Amino acid sequence: MIRHALTRPLILAAMLAAVSLAAAPASAEPGPRGRDQRRAFSAYRAALARVGLSDEQKLAIEAIAERSREQVRLLRAAHLADRAQLEVLLAAEPPDPTAIGGAVLRLEGHRERMKAHRRAVHEATVAVLTHDQRIAFESALDTLRAVARHRPRPPR
């Protein structure tokens, strides 16, 4: 009975993953989502440009960004490898719900690690700013986020 209770969520997660992967393109080419991520990064840089950074602050923030780039490359490579593995598991006959569920959970873990990484980079960036710069930076980010929410998105 416990075994059944644990299997049911895994099967549901596998079905959800199968539906989402079927709707997404099979290749790892950056599509609209990649453009959104680049747009978000440029908005972040634009918000930083509005606060009047000193040369020391610019160097510190560039060092944070450089460390972040390497970590993001590693996180993305692991995510793409696990996504490819999930696609193979979904195509297998017969599909193994336990393996599929594990792959889905690994992908969810990647998403959570990426969120934590973005949060840490933001906190490190804000730590470099003065109090007045923090206020101006957060205000600029809020404005840019509000504009982005109302921007029409291309179809996926």
NUKE-597090 format. One record per residue: residue number from 1; residue in three letters; z, y, x of N, C-alpha, C in turn. Coordinates in nm, 3 decimals, always signed. Example, Ala and Ser with C-alpha at 12.3 -4.5 7.8 and 13.67 -1.06 7.14 Angstrom:
BEGIN
<1, "ALA", <+0.780, -0.569, +1.319>, <+0.780, -0.450, +1.230>, <+0.780, -0.330, +1.320>>
<2, "SER", <+0.708, -0.225, +1.285>, <+0.714, -0.106, +1.367>, <+0.787, +0.003, +1.290>>
//
This chain:
BEGIN
<1, "MET", <+0.000, -0.119, +0.082>, <+0.000, +0.000, +0.000>, <+0.000, +0.126, +0.087>>
<2, "ILE", <+0.079, +0.127, +0.193>, <+0.079, +0.242, +0.282>, <-0.056, +0.254, +0.351>>
<3, "ARG", <-0.111, +0.142, +0.388>, <-0.241, +0.142, +0.454>, <-0.347, +0.208, +0.365>>
<4, "HIS", <-0.345, +0.176, +0.235>, <-0.439, +0.235, +0.141>, <-0.417, +0.386, +0.131>>
<5, "ALA", <-0.291, +0.428, +0.129>, <-0.259, +0.570, +0.117>, <-0.308, +0.647, +0.240>>
<6, "LEU", <-0.311, +0.585, +0.356>, <-0.359, +0.653, +0.476>, <-0.512, +0.648, +0.487>>
<7, "THR", <-0.573, +0.545, +0.434>, <-0.717, +0.530, +0.443>, <-0.789, +0.628, +0.351>>
<8, "ARG", <-0.733, +0.652, +0.237>, <-0.798, +0.739, +0.138>, <-0.828, +0.880, +0.192>>
<9, "PRO", <-0.732, +0.949, +0.258>, <-0.764, +1.081, +0.312>, <-0.871, +1.076, +0.421>>
<10, "LEU", <-0.870, +0.968, +0.500>, <-0.971, +0.957, +0.605>, <-1.111, +0.940, +0.546>>
<11, "ILE", <-1.121, +0.861, +0.442>, <-1.250, +0.842, +0.377>, <-1.297, +0.973, +0.315>>
<12, "LEU", <-1.205, +1.046, +0.252>, <-1.239, +1.175, +0.194>, <-1.285, +1.272, +0.303>>
<13, "ALA", <-1.215, +1.276, +0.415>, <-1.255, +1.364, +0.525>, <-1.392, +1.324, +0.579>>
<14, "ALA", <-1.416, +1.195, +0.588>, <-1.547, +1.148, +0.637>, <-1.658, +1.188, +0.541>>
<15, "MET", <-1.632, +1.177, +0.411>, <-1.734, +1.215, +0.314>, <-1.762, +1.365, +0.321>>
<16, "LEU", <-1.656, +1.444, +0.336>, <-1.675, +1.589, +0.348>, <-1.754, +1.622, +0.474>>
<17, "ALA", <-1.722, +1.553, +0.583>, <-1.795, +1.577, +0.708>, <-1.941, +1.538, +0.693>>
<18, "ALA", <-1.967, +1.427, +0.626>, <-2.104, +1.383, +0.608>, <-2.184, +1.484, +0.527>>
<19, "VAL", <-2.122, +1.537, +0.423>, <-2.191, +1.636, +0.340>, <-2.215, +1.763, +0.420>>
<20, "SER", <-2.116, +1.808, +0.497>, <-2.134, +1.933, +0.572>, <-2.236, +1.915, +0.684>>
<21, "LEU", <-2.237, +1.799, +0.748>, <-2.335, +1.775, +0.853>, <-2.475, +1.759, +0.796>>
<22, "ALA", <-2.485, +1.702, +0.679>, <-2.617, +1.686, +0.617>, <-2.674, +1.823, +0.581>>
<23, "ALA", <-2.588, +1.916, +0.545>, <-2.634, +2.050, +0.509>, <-2.665, +2.135, +0.631>>
<24, "ALA", <-2.605, +2.100, +0.746>, <-2.625, +2.178, +0.869>, <-2.743, +2.123, +0.947>>
<25, "PRO", <-2.807, +2.206, +1.027>, <-2.915, +2.153, +1.110>, <-2.860, +2.055, +1.213>>
<26, "ALA", <-2.939, +1.957, +1.248>, <-2.893, +1.854, +1.340>, <-2.884, +1.904, +1.483>>
<27, "SER", <-2.960, +2.005, +1.519>, <-2.958, +2.052, +1.657>, <-2.840, +2.146, +1.680>>
<28, "ALA", <-2.808, +2.166, +1.805>, <-2.697, +2.255, +1.841>, <-2.748, +2.395, +1.875>>
<29, "GLU", <-2.866, +2.429, +1.827>, <-2.923, +2.560, +1.853>, <-2.837, +2.667, +1.785>>
<30, "PRO", <-2.816, +2.780, +1.853>, <-2.740, +2.886, +1.787>, <-2.823, +2.947, +1.676>>
<31, "GLY", <-2.774, +2.936, +1.556>, <-2.843, +2.991, +1.441>, <-2.773, +3.116, +1.395>>
<32, "PRO", <-2.766, +3.136, +1.266>, <-2.699, +3.255, +1.213>, <-2.554, +3.266, +1.259>>
<33, "ARG", <-2.487, +3.150, +1.270>, <-2.347, +3.153, +1.313>, <-2.337, +3.208, +1.455>>
<34, "GLY", <-2.429, +3.172, +1.544>, <-2.430, +3.225, +1.680>, <-2.449, +3.375, +1.681>>
<35, "ARG", <-2.537, +3.424, +1.593>, <-2.556, +3.569, +1.583>, <-2.429, +3.635, +1.534>>
<36, "ASP", <-2.359, +3.573, +1.439>, <-2.234, +3.629, +1.389>, <-2.130, +3.637, +1.500>>
<37, "GLN", <-2.124, +3.534, +1.584>, <-2.027, +3.535, +1.693>, <-2.060, +3.643, +1.795>>
<38, "ARG", <-2.188, +3.659, +1.827>, <-2.227, +3.765, +1.920>, <-2.199, +3.901, +1.859>>
<39, "ARG", <-2.223, +3.915, +1.729>, <-2.196, +4.041, +1.660>, <-2.046, +4.071, +1.663>>
<40, "ALA", <-1.963, +3.969, +1.643>, <-1.818, +3.989, +1.646>, <-1.774, +4.032, +1.786>>
<41, "PHE", <-1.831, +3.971, +1.891>, <-1.796, +4.008, +2.027>, <-1.837, +4.151, +2.056>>
<42, "SER", <-1.957, +4.191, +2.013>, <-2.001, +4.328, +2.038>, <-1.916, +4.427, +1.959>>
<43, "ALA", <-1.870, +4.388, +1.840>, <-1.780, +4.475, +1.763>, <-1.647, +4.491, +1.836>>
<44, "TYR", <-1.600, +4.383, +1.897>, <-1.475, +4.388, +1.974>, <-1.491, +4.484, +2.092>>
<45, "ARG", <-1.604, +4.474, +2.161>, <-1.630, +4.563, +2.275>, <-1.644, +4.708, +2.227>>
<46, "ALA", <-1.707, +4.727, +2.111>, <-1.722, +4.862, +2.057>, <-1.586, +4.922, +2.023>>
<47, "ALA", <-1.497, +4.841, +1.969>, <-1.363, +4.889, +1.937>, <-1.288, +4.926, +2.065>>
<48, "LEU", <-1.306, +4.847, +2.170>, <-1.242, +4.881, +2.298>, <-1.299, +5.009, +2.356>>
<49, "ALA", <-1.428, +5.029, +2.338>, <-1.492, +5.149, +2.393>, <-1.438, +5.276, +2.327>>
<50, "ARG", <-1.390, +5.264, +2.206>, <-1.342, +5.381, +2.132>, <-1.205, +5.430, +2.177>>
<51, "VAL", <-1.131, +5.349, +2.254>, <-0.993, +5.386, +2.285>, <-0.978, +5.460, +2.417>>
<52, "GLY", <-1.085, +5.475, +2.495>, <-1.077, +5.550, +2.620>, <-0.999, +5.475, +2.727>>
<53, "LEU", <-1.052, +5.367, +2.775>, <-0.985, +5.285, +2.876>, <-0.992, +5.349, +3.014>>
<54, "SER", <-0.885, +5.332, +3.091>, <-0.888, +5.374, +3.231>, <-0.963, +5.268, +3.312>>
<55, "ASP", <-0.994, +5.301, +3.437>, <-1.065, +5.205, +3.521>, <-0.983, +5.078, +3.543>>
<56, "GLU", <-0.852, +5.093, +3.561>, <-0.765, +4.976, +3.580>, <-0.764, +4.888, +3.456>>
<57, "GLN", <-0.759, +4.951, +3.339>, <-0.761, +4.875, +3.215>, <-0.894, +4.802, +3.197>>
<58, "LYS", <-1.004, +4.869, +3.233>, <-1.134, +4.805, +3.223>, <-1.141, +4.681, +3.311>>
<59, "LEU", <-1.089, +4.692, +3.433>, <-1.089, +4.577, +3.524>, <-1.002, +4.464, +3.471>>
<60, "ALA", <-0.885, +4.499, +3.418>, <-0.795, +4.396, +3.364>, <-0.858, +4.326, +3.244>>
<61, "ILE", <-0.920, +4.401, +3.156>, <-0.983, +4.342, +3.037>, <-1.105, +4.259, +3.077>>
<62, "GLU", <-1.179, +4.303, +3.178>, <-1.293, +4.224, +3.225>, <-1.245, +4.092, +3.286>>
<63, "ALA", <-1.132, +4.093, +3.355>, <-1.075, +3.970, +3.410>, <-1.034, +3.875, +3.297>>
<64, "ILE", <-0.976, +3.930, +3.193>, <-0.938, +3.848, +3.076>, <-1.064, +3.787, +3.014>>
<65, "ALA", <-1.168, +3.868, +3.000>, <-1.292, +3.819, +2.939>, <-1.357, +3.711, +3.026>>
<66, "GLU", <-1.354, +3.727, +3.157>, <-1.414, +3.627, +3.246>, <-1.340, +3.494, +3.236>>
<67, "ARG", <-1.207, +3.498, +3.235>, <-1.129, +3.374, +3.219>, <-1.160, +3.311, +3.083>>
<68, "SER", <-1.173, +3.394, +2.983>, <-1.201, +3.345, +2.848>, <-1.337, +3.277, +2.840>>
<69, "ARG", <-1.437, +3.334, +2.905>, <-1.571, +3.276, +2.902>, <-1.570, +3.132, +2.951>>
<70, "GLU", <-1.501, +3.107, +3.061>, <-1.497, +2.971, +3.116>, <-1.425, +2.876, +3.021>>
<71, "GLN", <-1.315, +2.920, +2.963>, <-1.242, +2.835, +2.868>, <-1.326, +2.807, +2.744>>
<72, "VAL", <-1.399, +2.907, +2.696>, <-1.484, +2.888, +2.578>, <-1.596, +2.790, +2.609>>
<73, "ARG", <-1.653, +2.798, +2.730>, <-1.758, +2.702, +2.768>, <-1.704, +2.559, +2.762>>
<74, "LEU", <-1.584, +2.538, +2.814>, <-1.524, +2.405, +2.813>, <-1.494, +2.359, +2.670>>
<75, "LEU", <-1.438, +2.447, +2.589>, <-1.408, +2.413, +2.450>, <-1.535, +2.381, +2.373>>
<76, "ARG", <-1.639, +2.460, +2.395>, <-1.765, +2.438, +2.324>, <-1.830, +2.307, +2.367>>
<77, "ALA", <-1.826, +2.276, +2.495>, <-1.885, +2.151, +2.543>, <-1.814, +2.031, +2.480>>
<78, "ALA", <-1.682, +2.036, +2.473>, <-1.607, +1.927, +2.412>, <-1.638, +1.916, +2.263>>
<79, "HIS", <-1.650, +2.031, +2.196>, <-1.682, +2.032, +2.054>, <-1.820, +1.971, +2.028>>
<80, "LEU", <-1.919, +2.011, +2.108>, <-2.054, +1.959, +2.089>, <-2.061, +1.809, +2.115>>
<81, "ALA", <-1.987, +1.762, +2.215>, <-1.985, +1.618, +2.244>, <-1.924, +1.541, +2.127>>
<82, "ASP", <-1.813, +1.592, +2.072>, <-1.750, +1.524, +1.959>, <-1.836, +1.533, +1.832>>
<83, "ARG", <-1.907, +1.643, +1.817>, <-1.995, +1.655, +1.700>, <-2.111, +1.554, +1.710>>
<84, "ALA", <-2.165, +1.540, +1.830>, <-2.272, +1.442, +1.850>, <-2.221, +1.301, +1.823>>
<85, "GLN", <-2.097, +1.274, +1.867>, <-2.039, +1.142, +1.842>, <-2.021, +1.119, +1.692>>
<86, "LEU", <-1.980, +1.221, +1.619>, <-1.964, +1.209, +1.475>, <-2.099, +1.180, +1.408>>
<87, "GLU", <-2.204, +1.247, +1.452>, <-2.335, +1.222, +1.394>, <-2.378, +1.077, +1.416>>
<88, "VAL", <-2.347, +1.024, +1.534>, <-2.379, +0.883, +1.562>, <-2.298, +0.792, +1.471>>
<89, "LEU", <-2.170, +0.823, +1.454>, <-2.084, +0.740, +1.368>, <-2.132, +0.744, +1.223>>
<90, "LEU", <-2.177, +0.862, +1.178>, <-2.224, +0.873, +1.040>, <-2.354, +0.798, +1.018>>
<91, "ALA", <-2.435, +0.786, +1.122>, <-2.564, +0.717, +1.110>, <-2.549, +0.566, +1.124>>
<92, "ALA", <-2.435, +0.519, +1.171>, <-2.416, +0.376, +1.196>, <-2.413, +0.299, +1.064>>
<93, "GLU", <-2.459, +0.175, +1.071>, <-2.455, +0.086, +0.954>, <-2.369, -0.034, +0.988>>
<94, "PRO", <-2.268, -0.064, +0.924>, <-2.200, +0.015, +0.821>, <-2.112, +0.121, +0.886>>
<95, "PRO", <-2.092, +0.233, +0.820>, <-2.008, +0.338, +0.879>, <-1.863, +0.293, +0.887>>
<96, "ASP", <-1.797, +0.332, +0.994>, <-1.656, +0.299, +1.015>, <-1.571, +0.419, +0.973>>
<97, "PRO", <-1.505, +0.411, +0.856>, <-1.430, +0.527, +0.806>, <-1.318, +0.572, +0.900>>
<98, "THR", <-1.256, +0.478, +0.970>, <-1.147, +0.514, +1.062>, <-1.201, +0.594, +1.179>>
<99, "ALA", <-1.312, +0.548, +1.237>, <-1.372, +0.620, +1.350>, <-1.424, +0.757, +1.305>>
<100, "ILE", <-1.484, +0.761, +1.187>, <-1.536, +0.887, +1.135>, <-1.421, +0.985, +1.110>>
<101, "GLY", <-1.314, +0.935, +1.050>, <-1.197, +1.021, +1.025>, <-1.139, +1.074, +1.154>>
<102, "GLY", <-1.132, +0.990, +1.257>, <-1.081, +1.035, +1.386>, <-1.169, +1.142, +1.447>>
<103, "ALA", <-1.301, +1.125, +1.434>, <-1.394, +1.224, +1.488>, <-1.381, +1.356, +1.412>>
<104, "VAL", <-1.364, +1.349, +1.281>, <-1.347, +1.470, +1.201>, <-1.218, +1.542, +1.242>>
<105, "LEU", <-1.113, +1.465, +1.264>, <-0.987, +1.527, +1.306>, <-0.999, +1.591, +1.444>>
<106, "ARG", <-1.075, +1.528, +1.536>, <-1.098, +1.589, +1.667>, <-1.173, +1.721, +1.654>>
<107, "LEU", <-1.271, +1.725, +1.564>, <-1.345, +1.850, +1.543>, <-1.254, +1.958, +1.485>>
<108, "GLU", <-1.167, +1.918, +1.395>, <-1.071, +2.015, +1.338>, <-0.977, +2.066, +1.448>>
<109, "GLY", <-0.940, +1.976, +1.539>, <-0.856, +2.017, +1.652>, <-0.927, +2.117, +1.740>>
<110, "HIS", <-1.057, +2.098, +1.762>, <-1.135, +2.195, +1.840>, <-1.132, +2.332, +1.772>>
<111, "ARG", <-1.148, +2.333, +1.642>, <-1.148, +2.459, +1.568>, <-1.012, +2.530, +1.584>>
<112, "GLU", <-0.905, +2.453, +1.575>, <-0.772, +2.513, +1.590>, <-0.748, +2.563, +1.732>>
<113, "ARG", <-0.795, +2.489, +1.832>, <-0.780, +2.534, +1.972>, <-0.859, +2.662, +1.995>>
<114, "MET", <-0.977, +2.673, +1.934>, <-1.057, +2.794, +1.950>, <-0.988, +2.914, +1.885>>
<115, "LYS", <-0.930, +2.892, +1.768>, <-0.855, +3.000, +1.702>, <-0.739, +3.045, +1.790>>
<116, "ALA", <-0.665, +2.949, +1.845>, <-0.551, +2.982, +1.931>, <-0.599, +3.056, +2.056>>
<117, "HIS", <-0.713, +3.015, +2.109>, <-0.768, +3.083, +2.227>, <-0.804, +3.228, +2.194>>
<118, "ARG", <-0.872, +3.249, +2.081>, <-0.908, +3.386, +2.042>, <-0.783, +3.472, +2.022>>
<119, "ARG", <-0.681, +3.413, +1.961>, <-0.555, +3.486, +1.941>, <-0.493, +3.524, +2.075>>
<120, "ALA", <-0.493, +3.431, +2.171>, <-0.434, +3.457, +2.302>, <-0.512, +3.565, +2.377>>
<121, "VAL", <-0.644, +3.562, +2.368>, <-0.726, +3.664, +2.434>, <-0.698, +3.800, +2.372>>
<122, "HIS", <-0.688, +3.803, +2.240>, <-0.659, +3.930, +2.172>, <-0.523, +3.984, +2.216>>
<123, "GLU", <-0.422, +3.897, +2.220>, <-0.288, +3.941, +2.261>, <-0.288, +3.989, +2.406>>
<124, "ALA", <-0.361, +3.921, +2.495>, <-0.368, +3.963, +2.634>, <-0.439, +4.098, +2.646>>
<125, "THR", <-0.542, +4.117, +2.566>, <-0.616, +4.244, +2.569>, <-0.527, +4.357, +2.519>>
<126, "VAL", <-0.459, +4.334, +2.409>, <-0.373, +4.437, +2.352>, <-0.257, +4.470, +2.447>>
<127, "ALA", <-0.211, +4.373, +2.523>, <-0.101, +4.396, +2.617>, <-0.141, +4.495, +2.728>>
<128, "VAL", <-0.270, +4.508, +2.756>, <-0.318, +4.600, +2.859>, <-0.318, +4.744, +2.807>>
<129, "LEU", <-0.326, +4.762, +2.676>, <-0.341, +4.895, +2.616>, <-0.207, +4.966, +2.603>>
<130, "THR", <-0.213, +5.099, +2.601>, <-0.095, +5.179, +2.570>, <-0.070, +5.174, +2.419>>
<131, "HIS", <+0.043, +5.225, +2.375>, <+0.077, +5.224, +2.233>, <-0.030, +5.296, +2.149>>
<132, "ASP", <-0.069, +5.416, +2.192>, <-0.170, +5.492, +2.118>, <-0.306, +5.421, +2.119>>
<133, "GLN", <-0.340, +5.360, +2.231>, <-0.465, +5.286, +2.239>, <-0.463, +5.164, +2.147>>
<134, "ARG", <-0.347, +5.098, +2.139>, <-0.335, +4.982, +2.049>, <-0.362, +5.022, +1.906>>
<135, "ILE", <-0.303, +5.132, +1.866>, <-0.322, +5.180, +1.728>, <-0.469, +5.211, +1.703>>
<136, "ALA", <-0.532, +5.282, +1.796>, <-0.674, +5.316, +1.781>, <-0.761, +5.190, +1.782>>
<137, "PHE", <-0.729, +5.095, +1.868>, <-0.805, +4.971, +1.879>, <-0.795, +4.889, +1.751>>
<138, "GLU", <-0.674, +4.869, +1.701>, <-0.656, +4.791, +1.578>, <-0.722, +4.861, +1.459>>
<139, "SER", <-0.716, +4.992, +1.456>, <-0.781, +5.068, +1.348>, <-0.933, +5.050, +1.355>>
<140, "ALA", <-0.988, +5.059, +1.476>, <-1.132, +5.040, +1.492>, <-1.173, +4.899, +1.453>>
<141, "LEU", <-1.093, +4.799, +1.492>, <-1.123, +4.660, +1.454>, <-1.118, +4.642, +1.303>>
<142, "ASP", <-1.017, +4.701, +1.239>, <-1.007, +4.690, +1.094>, <-1.130, +4.751, +1.026>>
<143, "THR", <-1.175, +4.867, +1.075>, <-1.294, +4.931, +1.019>, <-1.417, +4.844, +1.038>>
<144, "LEU", <-1.434, +4.791, +1.159>, <-1.551, +4.706, +1.187>, <-1.547, +4.578, +1.105>>
<145, "ARG", <-1.429, +4.521, +1.085>, <-1.416, +4.400, +1.003>, <-1.452, +4.429, +0.858>>
<146, "ALA", <-1.407, +4.545, +0.808>, <-1.438, +4.581, +0.670>, <-1.589, +4.598, +0.651>>
<147, "VAL", <-1.655, +4.658, +0.748>, <-1.800, +4.674, +0.741>, <-1.868, +4.537, +0.745>>
<148, "ALA", <-1.819, +4.449, +0.833>, <-1.879, +4.316, +0.847>, <-1.863, +4.234, +0.719>>
<149, "ARG", <-1.753, +4.251, +0.649>, <-1.732, +4.176, +0.524>, <-1.835, +4.211, +0.419>>
<150, "HIS", <-1.885, +4.332, +0.423>, <-1.979, +4.377, +0.320>, <-2.124, +4.368, +0.366>>
<151, "ARG", <-2.146, +4.323, +0.488>, <-2.282, +4.309, +0.540>, <-2.343, +4.181, +0.484>>
<152, "PRO", <-2.465, +4.188, +0.434>, <-2.528, +4.065, +0.384>, <-2.551, +3.968, +0.500>>
<153, "ARG", <-2.526, +3.841, +0.475>, <-2.542, +3.738, +0.578>, <-2.672, +3.662, +0.557>>
<154, "PRO", <-2.737, +3.627, +0.667>, <-2.859, +3.546, +0.652>, <-2.825, +3.407, +0.603>>
<155, "PRO", <-2.915, +3.341, +0.536>, <-2.887, +3.205, +0.488>, <-2.874, +3.110, +0.605>>
<156, "ARG", <-2.786, +3.009, +0.589>, <-2.765, +2.911, +0.696>, <-2.856, +2.796, +0.682>>
//
